Amino acid sequence: MLKLFPRSVSNCQQSRRQFMLEIGTIAGTGLSLDLLLRAKAAKAEASGVRAGDVKCILIWTRGGTSHHDTLDPKPEAPSHIRGEFGVIDTALPGVKFTDQMPKFARELNRYALLRNLNPLNGAHGTADAIMMSGKRFSPATVYPCFGSVVAKQRGFSGNMPPYVQVGTAISSTFGGGAPGYLGLAYGAFVLPGDPSKPDFKVRDVTPAPGVGLERIDRRREALVAVDRLQREIEHRPDLLEAMDEHYRHAFDMITAPTTQRAFDLNRESAKTRDAYGKTSLGQSCLLARRLIEAGTQFVTVTSDGWDTHQQNFSKLRTLLPELDQAFPALVADLEQRGLLDTTLVVWMTDFGRTPDVNNSAGRDHWSTASVLCMAGAGTPPGQVLGATDDIGGRV
């Protein structure tokens, strides 16, 4: 049986054994967890890839992307469940997606699809906290998200921040995407704005107009003097030393040519930019690839607008083409560059949406079924794991 995720990611109230039973075996292969891990370890050893080499790009579509209208359609269900979209064949015989996901369908042999994800949650804010930390929600404790844990364990690689968040579409109401008890030093380096816009600029990396490198050096010297004074009066020298390290990295980021290049999408060819799509999500995924190449350990790409209580189908006709182009392009690009073996790519969302289409042509929150895609870093490609019932309501 295959267990891809910690129990609290997909099912916060069941035991580890129950979750393993819920996932079941890999479709068509009968591989057990033991055999899968042995095979994965052997493949990693053969390729020379160590666990410590692996980086991650997480694509988060905030709001709850409908599983019915993307990768888990129910074409035989009544129209009030089936919805407006048709279905198409995929690269795997017998597996169908909606007609809004043609590139996902063609490229299914590059990634794995989980169709029996049970988020056990149907609330914004709570979803961000649970899904991005893998921990049971607690009003008393803010658990660190995956990116912050990686930042704590891995630290800086050269002058690149270890954890970067592209976009701001994460709810911080309950600490989603936050460092939690690890502290602000391990929070994401957040890039607001739209990378597809011509005037997109990364704040805090490019010096402001009129601020040259000599002025930055003077600020550095002033900061050192202030910190020296603080050490004389504070009782936490260990904390001050830790802050010194992060100040140093901040200055290094501003002045390092490698950092400047990593954030500059204009260095990519027009062909590559077009492959990802000239959209916010597409260019954000391209930026994520550049950051991973430059040494960032974990990148979260965020996309907003997926809370489709009203006009679900008309909204998805606009939103889905961006996702359908960006995710497969990212996976293919990483593979072409020899980076896919050491980069885990994940697409996930808050939760699923209701089987029934409501009176506003929308779908509401649904807490017991959703989908998730993974590629790279040893993930077995071309696999569809698990299923939901005939109406997509239960795993």
Phi, psi and chi 1 to 4 in degrees:
 res  aa     phi    psi   chi1   chi2   chi3   chi4
   1 MET       -  146.5  -63.4  178.9 -174.3      -
   2 LEU  -102.5  128.5  174.9   65.5      -      -
   3 LYS  -119.5  102.4  171.8 -172.2  169.0  -64.4
   4 LEU   -82.9  -30.5  -80.9 -178.4      -      -
   5 PHE  -130.4  156.2  -44.7  102.9      -      -
   6 PRO   -58.5  152.0  -21.8   32.3      -      -
   7 ARG   -59.4  -33.8   66.2 -179.8 -174.7  -85.3
   8 SER   -76.8  -13.4   49.6      -      -      -
   9 VAL   -70.2  -47.9  171.8      -      -      -
  10 SER  -101.5  -23.7  -61.2      -      -      -
  11 ASN  -153.3   97.3 -168.4  -31.2      -      -
  12 CYS   -75.4  -10.4  -62.1      -      -      -
  13 GLN  -119.1    8.0  -62.0  178.3    8.5      -
  14 GLN  -111.8  158.4  -64.9 -172.4   11.8      -
  15 SER   -74.1  166.5   69.2      -      -      -
  16 ARG   -58.7  -42.7 -176.8  179.2  -60.7  -88.6
  17 ARG   -65.0  -41.0  176.5  173.0  174.8   78.3
  18 GLN   -62.1  -39.8  -74.0  172.7  -42.8      -
  19 PHE   -67.0  -39.0 -178.0   60.6      -      -
  20 MET   -62.0  -39.6  -70.2  171.4   66.3      -
  21 LEU   -66.5  -35.3  -69.2  171.9      -      -
  22 GLU   -65.3  -38.7  178.7 -179.8  -75.9      -
  23 ILE   -68.9  -43.1  -67.4  -63.9      -      -
  24 GLY    78.0 -161.4      -      -      -      -
  25 THR   -94.4  161.4   57.6      -      -      -
  26 ILE   -66.5  133.3  -61.5 -179.9      -      -
  27 ALA   -55.8  123.9      -      -      -      -
  28 GLY    80.4   -2.5      -      -      -      -
  29 THR  -117.9  -29.8   67.1      -      -      -
  30 GLY    71.5   15.8      -      -      -      -
  31 LEU   -66.1  132.0  -79.4  178.3      -      -
  32 SER   -86.1  167.3   68.5      -      -      -
  33 LEU   -58.2  -44.0  173.7   63.9      -      -
  34 ASP   -60.0  -47.8  175.7   64.3      -      -
  35 LEU   -65.5  -38.8  -69.9  175.8      -      -
  36 LEU   -63.2  -45.9  177.5   71.8      -      -
  37 LEU   -66.0  -38.0  -67.0  179.3      -      -
  38 ARG   -63.5  -44.1  -71.0  176.4 -174.3  -88.1
  39 ALA   -64.7  -40.9      -      -      -      -
  40 LYS   -65.4  -41.3 -175.3  173.6  179.8  179.6
  41 ALA   -65.2  -40.0      -      -      -      -
  42 ALA   -64.7  -40.9      -      -      -      -
  43 LYS   -64.7  -42.9  179.3 -179.5  177.6 -178.5
  44 ALA   -63.3  -41.5      -      -      -      -
  45 GLU   -64.5  -39.9 -177.0  177.2   -5.5      -
  46 ALA   -66.9  -35.5      -      -      -      -
  47 SER   -88.0   -8.3   64.2      -      -      -
  48 GLY    79.2   13.1      -      -      -      -
  49 VAL   -89.8  125.8  175.7      -      -      -
  50 ARG  -101.5  156.2  -58.6  173.6  -56.9  161.2
  51 ALA   -57.4  -36.0      -      -      -      -
  52 GLY   -70.4  -11.3      -      -      -      -
  53 ASP   -85.7  -17.2  -64.6  -29.1      -      -
  54 VAL   -77.1  134.1  174.9      -      -      -
  55 LYS  -113.9  176.0  -59.0  175.1 -178.0  179.1
  56 CYS  -142.8  139.5 -178.0      -      -      -
  57 ILE  -119.4  118.6  -62.4  173.5      -      -
  58 LEU  -108.3  121.7  168.4   63.1      -      -
  59 ILE  -100.3  119.0  -58.7  171.0      -      -
  60 TRP  -114.8  112.5  174.3 -105.5      -      -
  61 THR   -98.5  100.9   51.3      -      -      -
  62 ARG   -76.8  135.6 -179.1  172.3   74.8  166.3
  63 GLY   125.8  -21.3      -      -      -      -
  64 GLY   100.3   83.4      -      -      -      -
  65 THR   -71.5  132.5  -53.9      -      -      -
  66 SER   -65.7  121.8  170.6      -      -      -
  67 HIS   -73.7  -31.6   55.3  -64.1      -      -
  68 HIS   -61.4  -36.3  -68.3   83.9      -      -
  69 ASP   -99.6   13.6  -55.9  -52.8      -      -
  70 THR  -129.9  -86.1   52.9      -      -      -
  71 LEU  -111.7    2.5  -52.8 -176.5      -      -
  72 ASP  -137.4   59.0 -168.8   16.3      -      -
  73 PRO   -72.7  158.5   29.2  -35.4      -      -
  74 LYS  -124.0   75.4  -58.4  -61.8  175.9 -177.6
  75 PRO   -65.3  -19.7   23.1  -33.3      -      -
  76 GLU   -91.5   -4.8  -55.0  -57.8  -37.4      -
  77 ALA   -78.2  162.7      -      -      -      -
  78 PRO   -58.4  159.6  -23.1   33.1      -      -
  79 SER   -60.7  -31.5   59.9      -      -      -
  80 HIS   -73.4  -10.3   65.0   90.8      -      -
  81 ILE  -106.6  -41.6  -67.7  170.1      -      -
  82 ARG   -61.7  -40.4 -176.9  173.5   67.1 -113.5
  83 GLY    83.9 -166.5      -      -      -      -
  84 GLU   -90.0  -16.9  -63.1 -179.7    9.8      -
  85 PHE   -86.7  147.4  -61.5  151.7      -      -
  86 GLY   -86.2 -175.3      -      -      -      -
  87 VAL  -123.8  156.1  -64.2      -      -      -
  88 ILE  -134.0  158.8   55.0  175.8      -      -
  89 ASP   -73.8  157.4  -67.5  -32.7      -      -
  90 THR  -117.0 -176.8   69.3      -      -      -
  91 ALA   -66.9  -16.5      -      -      -      -
  92 LEU  -103.4  123.9  -65.9 -175.6      -      -
  93 PRO   -56.0  133.1  -24.4   34.5      -      -
  94 GLY    87.5  -10.6      -      -      -      -
  95 VAL   -99.3  128.4  177.6      -      -      -
  96 LYS  -123.5  144.3  -63.9 -177.0 -177.6  -62.8
  97 PHE  -116.8  172.4  -66.6  166.1      -      -
  98 THR   -73.0  161.5   68.0      -      -      -
  99 ASP   -72.0    1.2   55.3   11.9      -      -
 100 GLN   -89.0   -2.5  -56.3  -60.7  -57.3      -
 101 MET  -125.4   53.1  -50.6  -66.2  -75.4      -
 102 PRO   -66.2  -37.5   22.8  -33.9      -      -
 103 LYS   -72.7  -39.8  -67.7 -175.6  175.1   65.2
 104 PHE   -56.8  -40.8  -95.6   76.3      -      -
 105 ALA   -65.4  -45.3      -      -      -      -
 106 ARG   -67.9  -31.9  -73.6 -161.2  -56.7  -91.0
 107 GLU   -99.8   15.1  -61.2  -65.1  -45.5      -
 108 LEU   -60.7  -22.1 -178.9   51.9      -      -
 109 ASN   -75.7    0.9   56.7   -2.9      -      -
 110 ARG  -102.2  -12.7  -67.2 -177.2 -173.8  -91.1
 111 TYR  -143.5  171.2   64.2   92.0      -      -
 112 ALA  -111.5  143.5      -      -      -      -
 113 LEU  -117.7  127.4  165.5   62.3      -      -
 114 LEU  -101.0  116.1 -173.3   68.5      -      -
 115 ARG  -101.6   -3.6  -90.4  179.8  165.5  170.6
 116 ASN  -119.8   41.8   64.3  -17.9      -      -
 117 LEU   -77.0  126.0  177.0   65.7      -      -
 118 ASN  -113.0   97.5 -176.9   -8.5      -      -
 119 PRO   -71.7  -15.7   25.3  -32.3      -      -
 120 LEU    47.5   41.2  -80.3 -173.8      -      -
 121 ASN  -164.1  140.1  122.9   77.9      -      -
 122 GLY  -138.6   35.5      -      -      -      -
 123 ALA  -131.8  132.5      -      -      -      -
 124 HIS   -62.3  151.8  -59.8  -52.0      -      -
 125 GLY    85.8  -61.4      -      -      -      -
 126 THR   -60.4  -41.0  -56.1      -      -      -
 127 ALA   -59.7  -44.9      -      -      -      -
 128 ASP   -62.0  -39.7  -56.9   65.1      -      -
 129 ALA   -67.8  -43.5      -      -      -      -
 130 ILE   -73.5  -53.4  -67.0  173.9      -      -
 131 MET   -68.1  -29.0  -62.0  -64.9  -73.8      -
 132 MET   -94.5   -3.7  -70.7 -170.0  168.4      -
 133 SER  -118.7  -22.1   70.5      -      -      -
 134 GLY    72.6   19.1      -      -      -      -
 135 LYS  -119.0  147.3  -64.9  -68.4 -174.5 -179.0
 136 ARG   -57.4  135.9 -173.8 -165.5  -55.4  -95.0
 137 PHE   -64.9  135.9  176.1   72.7      -      -
 138 SER  -136.4  124.7  168.3      -      -      -
 139 PRO   -69.4  -14.7   24.4  -32.7      -      -
 140 ALA   -96.4  -20.3      -      -      -      -
 141 THR  -132.8  128.4  -56.4      -      -      -
 142 VAL   -95.6  109.9  177.2      -      -      -
 143 TYR   -80.6  145.4  -68.2  103.7      -      -
 144 PRO   -70.3  145.9   24.8  -33.7      -      -
 145 CYS   -76.0  169.5   66.2      -      -      -
 146 PHE   -56.1  -45.5  -57.9  129.6      -      -
 147 GLY   -60.5  -38.2      -      -      -      -
 148 SER   -70.2  -36.4  -68.4      -      -      -
 149 VAL   -63.6  -42.9  174.0      -      -      -
 150 VAL   -63.2  -42.6  170.5      -      -      -
 151 ALA   -60.4  -39.8      -      -      -      -
 152 LYS   -65.7  -44.0  168.4   72.7  172.0  176.7
 153 GLN   -77.8  -37.5  -65.4  -64.0  -39.5      -
 154 ARG   -96.7  -39.2  -61.7  -84.1 -174.8   86.4
 155 GLY    71.5 -166.3      -      -      -      -
 156 PHE   -75.2  145.4  -79.8   76.9      -      -
 157 SER  -117.9  104.0  175.9      -      -      -
 158 GLY    68.1 -132.1      -      -      -      -
 159 ASN  -102.4    7.2  -64.0  -45.9      -      -
 160 MET   -89.0  137.2  -64.5  -59.1  -62.8      -
 161 PRO   -63.5  141.1   22.1  -31.2      -      -
 162 PRO   -70.8  -27.7   23.0  -32.2      -      -
 163 TYR  -133.1  118.6  173.0   30.6      -      -
 164 VAL  -123.5  138.0  175.8      -      -      -
 165 GLN  -115.8  121.1  175.9 -173.4  -48.5      -
 166 VAL   -97.1  114.5 -176.1      -      -      -
 167 GLY    92.2  168.8      -      -      -      -
 168 THR  -120.1   16.6   57.7      -      -      -
 169 ALA   -83.2   61.0      -      -      -      -
 170 ILE  -135.2  132.2  -63.7  178.3      -      -
 171 SER   -79.4  125.0  173.8      -      -      -
 172 SER   -97.8   10.4   58.9      -      -      -
 173 THR   -53.2  -43.4  -56.2      -      -      -
 174 PHE  -118.6   24.4  -60.6  110.5      -      -
 175 GLY    87.9   21.0      -      -      -      -
 176 GLY   -62.0  133.3      -      -      -      -
 177 GLY    69.3   12.6      -      -      -      -
 178 ALA  -102.3  162.3      -      -      -      -
 179 PRO   -76.4  -12.5   27.8  -35.2      -      -
 180 GLY    57.1 -135.4      -      -      -      -
 181 TYR   -71.2   -7.0   59.2   69.7      -      -
 182 LEU   -71.6  -24.4  -68.6 -178.3      -      -
 183 GLY   101.0  161.0      -      -      -      -
 184 LEU   -61.4  -25.6  -66.9  176.1      -      -
 185 ALA   -59.5  -22.3      -      -      -      -
 186 TYR  -109.1   16.2  -58.9  103.1      -      -
 187 GLY   -75.3  168.9      -      -      -      -
 188 ALA   -73.1  146.9      -      -      -      -
 189 PHE   -82.8  105.2 -178.5   76.3      -      -
 190 VAL   -90.1  132.1 -179.9      -      -      -
 191 LEU  -111.3   97.0  -51.7 -179.0      -      -
 192 PRO   -76.0  171.6   28.5  -32.9      -      -
 193 GLY    95.6  177.9      -      -      -      -
 194 ASP  -114.2  110.3 -177.2   -9.5      -      -
 195 PRO   -62.6  -14.4  -22.1   33.7      -      -
 196 SER   -82.9   -9.8   68.9      -      -      -
 197 LYS   -82.1  143.0  -58.9  -63.8 -175.9 -175.9
 198 PRO   -61.2  -29.3  -22.5   32.8      -      -
 199 ASP   -94.4   13.1   59.3  -10.4      -      -
 200 PHE   -61.6  132.5  174.0   71.4      -      -
 201 LYS  -143.7  139.6 -162.8  171.2 -172.8  178.2
 202 VAL   -86.5  112.3  177.6      -      -      -
 203 ARG   -68.6  154.1   68.7  178.6 -171.9 -176.7
 204 ASP    72.4   -7.1  -59.0  -31.3      -      -
 205 VAL  -104.8  -45.1  170.7      -      -      -
 206 THR   -88.8  125.4  -55.6      -      -      -
 207 PRO   -58.1  145.1  -24.3   33.7      -      -
 208 ALA   -64.8  155.6      -      -      -      -
 209 PRO   -54.3  132.6  -25.6   34.7      -      -
 210 GLY    88.5   -6.4      -      -      -      -
 211 VAL  -105.1  101.1 -179.9      -      -      -
 212 GLY   -87.7  178.1      -      -      -      -
 213 LEU   -67.3  -32.1  -65.9 -178.6      -      -
 214 GLU   -63.7  -39.8  -69.3 -176.7    2.4      -
 215 ARG   -67.4  -36.8 -171.0  171.5  173.6 -174.5
 216 ILE   -63.1  -41.8  -69.0  174.6      -      -
 217 ASP   -60.4  -40.1  -74.9  -22.3      -      -
 218 ARG   -64.4  -38.9  -69.6 -161.6  -60.6  -88.9
 219 ARG   -64.8  -37.8  -69.7 -178.0  176.8 -177.9
 220 ARG   -61.7  -45.0 -171.2 -157.7  -50.5 -100.1
 221 GLU   -64.2  -39.0  -68.0  169.4    1.1      -
 222 ALA   -64.8  -39.9      -      -      -      -
 223 LEU   -64.6  -40.5 -177.8   61.3      -      -
 224 VAL   -60.2  -42.7  169.2      -      -      -
 225 ALA   -63.6  -41.6      -      -      -      -
 226 VAL   -64.9  -43.6  170.5      -      -      -
 227 ASP   -63.9  -36.3  -78.4  -11.0      -      -
 228 ARG   -62.6  -41.0 -170.7  178.9  -61.0  117.9
 229 LEU   -64.9  -40.7  175.6   62.9      -      -
 230 GLN   -62.3  -37.4  -73.7  178.6  -38.1      -
 231 ARG   -60.9  -28.2  -76.9 -165.7 -175.7   88.7
 232 GLU   -75.0  -20.1  -64.1  175.9    1.2      -
 233 ILE  -117.7  -10.8   59.3  175.7      -      -
 234 GLU   -96.6  157.8  -66.6  -75.3   -9.7      -
 235 HIS  -108.1   11.5  -59.3  -71.6      -      -
 236 ARG  -124.4   66.2  -68.0  -70.6  -52.4  -80.8
 237 PRO   -61.6  -29.8   22.1  -33.4      -      -
 238 ASP   -64.2  -40.7   56.0  -27.7      -      -
 239 LEU   -65.3  -41.8  179.1   59.8      -      -
 240 LEU   -64.3  -38.6  -73.1  169.9      -      -
 241 GLU   -64.4  -39.2  -72.0  172.9    5.7      -
 242 ALA   -64.2  -41.7      -      -      -      -
 243 MET   -65.0  -36.6  -68.0  -56.6  -67.0      -
 244 ASP   -56.1  -42.5  -88.0   -7.9      -      -
 245 GLU   -60.8  -42.0  178.9 -177.1   -0.7      -
 246 HIS   -73.5  -34.3  -69.4  -75.2      -      -
 247 TYR   -61.3  -43.5  -75.8  137.2      -      -
 248 ARG   -61.4  -43.9  176.5  174.0   59.4   78.8
 249 HIS   -63.7  -36.8  -77.7  -57.3      -      -
 250 ALA   -61.7  -45.6      -      -      -      -
 251 PHE   -65.3  -40.3  -80.1  112.8      -      -
 252 ASP   -62.9  -38.4  -71.6  -15.5      -      -
 253 MET   -61.4  -41.1  -76.6  173.8   55.3      -
 254 ILE   -67.4  -35.8  -65.5  172.3      -      -
 255 THR   -99.6  -11.2   57.6      -      -      -
 256 ALA   -81.5  126.5      -      -      -      -
 257 PRO   -59.9  -34.7  -22.5   33.1      -      -
 258 THR   -62.7  -37.9   53.3      -      -      -
 259 THR   -67.7  -43.8  -54.9      -      -      -
 260 GLN   -56.8  -44.2  -55.6  -68.9  -38.5      -
 261 ARG   -66.7  -39.1  -71.0 -165.7  -65.3  -91.4
 262 ALA   -61.1  -36.2      -      -      -      -
 263 PHE   -88.0   -0.5  -72.9   98.8      -      -
 264 ASP   -97.5   99.7 -173.7    2.0      -      -
 265 LEU   -69.9  -18.2  -77.1  173.7      -      -
 266 ASN   -66.8  -12.6  -68.5  -39.9      -      -
 267 ARG   -78.6  -10.1  -67.9  178.8  175.2  -88.6
 268 GLU   -84.7  149.8  -66.2  -70.0  -22.5      -
 269 SER   -70.7  156.7   68.9      -      -      -
 270 ALA   -60.8  -34.8      -      -      -      -
 271 LYS   -63.2  -44.0 -179.5  179.8  179.0 -179.3
 272 THR   -67.1  -43.3  -61.6      -      -      -
 273 ARG   -63.0  -38.7  -61.5 -165.3   71.4  170.2
 274 ASP   -66.9  -34.4  -71.6  -18.3      -      -
 275 ALA   -62.4  -37.0      -      -      -      -
 276 TYR   -79.1  -21.7  -81.3   81.3      -      -
 277 GLY    98.2  132.7      -      -      -      -
 278 LYS   -81.2   52.6  -69.0  -67.7 -172.0   64.5
 279 THR  -121.0  167.3   62.7      -      -      -
 280 SER   -59.6  -46.6  178.0      -      -      -
 281 LEU   -67.8  -42.1 -179.8   55.2      -      -
 282 GLY   -62.5  -48.4      -      -      -      -
 283 GLN   -71.9  -27.2  -63.0  -57.5  -65.5      -
 284 SER   -66.2  -39.7  -65.9      -      -      -
 285 CYS   -67.2  -38.1  -73.1      -      -      -
 286 LEU   -64.3  -42.3  175.4   54.3      -      -
 287 LEU   -61.7  -39.9  179.6   56.8      -      -
 288 ALA   -59.7  -42.3      -      -      -      -
 289 ARG   -62.2  -41.7 -170.8  -93.2  -71.3  162.5
 290 ARG   -63.1  -39.6  -70.2 -175.2   61.0   81.9
 291 LEU   -67.5  -40.9  -64.5  173.4      -      -
 292 ILE   -62.0  -43.5  -70.9  -66.4      -      -
 293 GLU   -59.1  -37.4  -85.3 -173.9  -49.1      -
 294 ALA   -81.4  -12.0      -      -      -      -
 295 GLY   127.4   -5.6      -      -      -      -
 296 THR   -65.8  140.0  -64.6      -      -      -
 297 GLN   -88.4  -33.9  -55.4  -70.9  -30.4      -
 298 PHE  -145.1  127.0 -163.7  106.4      -      -
 299 VAL  -125.5  127.0 -178.4      -      -      -
 300 THR  -104.5  122.9  -62.2      -      -      -
 301 VAL  -102.7  126.6  172.1      -      -      -
 302 THR  -112.2  146.8   70.4      -      -      -
 303 SER  -139.7  134.9  174.5      -      -      -
 304 ASP  -109.6  168.3 -149.3   -8.3      -      -
 305 GLY    98.3   12.6      -      -      -      -
 306 TRP   -94.5   10.3  -61.6   85.9      -      -
 307 ASP   -90.8   84.5 -166.4   20.6      -      -
 308 THR   -99.1   64.3   53.4      -      -      -
 309 HIS   -68.3  -28.1  -67.7  -78.9      -      -
 310 GLN  -126.1  145.5  -60.7  175.9  -26.0      -
 311 GLN    49.7   47.1  -56.5  -56.8  -41.6      -
 312 ASN   -53.1  -45.9  173.4   75.5      -      -
 313 PHE   -76.2  -39.6  -56.4   99.2      -      -
 314 SER   -67.9  -36.9   61.0      -      -      -
 315 LYS   -67.8  -41.8  -70.6  178.6  179.8  177.4
 316 LEU   -68.8  -27.1  -70.2 -177.6      -      -
 317 ARG   -63.4  -23.3  -75.3 -171.4  176.1   94.7
 318 THR   -91.1  -41.6  -60.9      -      -      -
 319 LEU   -76.3  -42.9  -69.8  166.8      -      -
 320 LEU   -65.2  -37.4  -72.8  177.1      -      -
 321 PRO   -57.9  -33.5  -28.4   37.3      -      -
 322 GLU   -64.1  -47.4  -65.9 -171.1   22.4      -
 323 LEU   -67.6  -41.0  176.6   63.3      -      -
 324 ASP   -63.2  -28.5 -174.8   55.2      -      -
 325 GLN   -87.6  -41.5 -175.4  164.8    0.4      -
 326 ALA   -70.5  -49.3      -      -      -      -
 327 PHE   -62.5  -52.4  179.9   88.8      -      -
 328 PRO   -62.0  -36.1  -23.9   35.8      -      -
 329 ALA   -64.8  -40.5      -      -      -      -
 330 LEU   -62.9  -46.6  173.9   60.1      -      -
 331 VAL   -63.0  -45.7  173.8      -      -      -
 332 ALA   -64.3  -40.4      -      -      -      -
 333 ASP   -65.2  -44.4 -165.0   14.0      -      -
 334 LEU   -60.7  -40.6  -71.8  167.7      -      -
 335 GLU   -64.7  -44.2 -174.3  173.8   44.6      -
 336 GLN   -62.4  -32.0  -70.9  174.7  -10.2      -
 337 ARG   -89.4    2.7  -68.1  170.3  178.9  -88.8
 338 GLY    73.2   23.5      -      -      -      -
 339 LEU  -106.9   -7.4  -62.9  171.8      -      -
 340 LEU   -70.4  -32.2 -168.3   58.3      -      -
 341 ASP   -64.4  -23.3  -75.6  -17.1      -      -
 342 THR  -115.3   13.8   55.5      -      -      -
 343 THR  -131.9  119.6  -52.2      -      -      -
 344 LEU   -89.6  123.9  177.5   66.6      -      -
 345 VAL  -110.6  127.0 -177.5      -      -      -
 346 VAL  -128.7  132.7 -177.3      -      -      -
 347 TRP  -114.9  126.2  165.3   48.2      -      -
 348 MET  -149.0  167.8   67.1 -179.6 -176.6      -
 349 THR  -139.1  179.6 -172.6      -      -      -
 350 ASP   -60.5  -51.6  -50.7   35.4      -      -
 351 PHE  -170.6 -177.5   35.9   69.4      -      -
 352 GLY   -89.3 -169.3      -      -      -      -
 353 ARG  -131.5  159.9  -57.8 -157.7   79.2   84.7
 354 THR   -59.2  144.5   52.5      -      -      -
 355 PRO   -59.0  -41.1  -25.6   34.6      -      -
 356 ASP   -82.2  135.4  -70.5  -74.1      -      -
 357 VAL   -79.0  130.5  178.2      -      -      -
 358 ASN   -82.6 -177.7   63.3   29.4      -      -
 359 ASN   -70.6   -9.6  -67.4  -27.3      -      -
 360 SER  -104.2   21.5  -61.0      -      -      -
 361 ALA    58.3   31.9      -      -      -      -
 362 GLY  -122.9  177.0      -      -      -      -
 363 ARG  -126.2  140.3  -64.2 -170.7 -166.4  -92.9
 364 ASP   -95.2 -178.6  -60.1  -48.0      -      -
 365 HIS   -65.2  144.6  -61.1 -176.2      -      -
 366 TRP  -140.5  124.1 -168.4 -109.4      -      -
 367 SER   -97.0   -3.8   64.3      -      -      -
 368 THR  -118.8    8.2   55.4      -      -      -
 369 ALA  -157.3  138.5      -      -      -      -
 370 SER  -162.7 -178.4 -174.3      -      -      -
 371 VAL  -127.2  162.8  -68.0      -      -      -
 372 LEU  -154.5  139.2 -175.8  149.2      -      -
 373 CYS  -118.1  142.8  -67.6      -      -      -
 374 MET  -138.0  144.5  -62.1  177.8   69.2      -
 375 ALA  -145.4  153.4      -      -      -      -
 376 GLY    80.8  174.6      -      -      -      -
 377 ALA    55.4   36.2      -      -      -      -
 378 GLY    90.7   -2.1      -      -      -      -
 379 THR   -61.6  128.9  -59.3      -      -      -
 380 PRO   -67.3  115.9   22.8  -32.2      -      -
 381 PRO   -77.2  161.2   29.6  -34.9      -      -
 382 GLY    68.2   31.9      -      -      -      -
 383 GLN  -121.1  138.3  -59.4  -72.7  -10.1      -
 384 VAL  -116.2  115.4  177.8      -      -      -
 385 LEU  -104.3  131.7  -65.8   86.6      -      -
 386 GLY    73.0 -178.7      -      -      -      -
 387 ALA  -160.6  166.0      -      -      -      -
 388 THR  -113.1  172.2   53.2      -      -      -
 389 ASP   -71.3 -174.0   59.4   21.6      -      -
 390 ASP   -64.6  -19.8  -69.0  -18.0      -      -
 391 ILE  -112.9    5.7   62.9  171.3      -      -
 392 GLY    70.9   29.2      -      -      -      -
 393 GLY   -99.2  -32.0      -      -      -      -
 394 ARG  -134.4  147.3  -53.9  -75.7  175.7 -177.1
 395 VAL   -77.5      -  -60.8      -      -      -
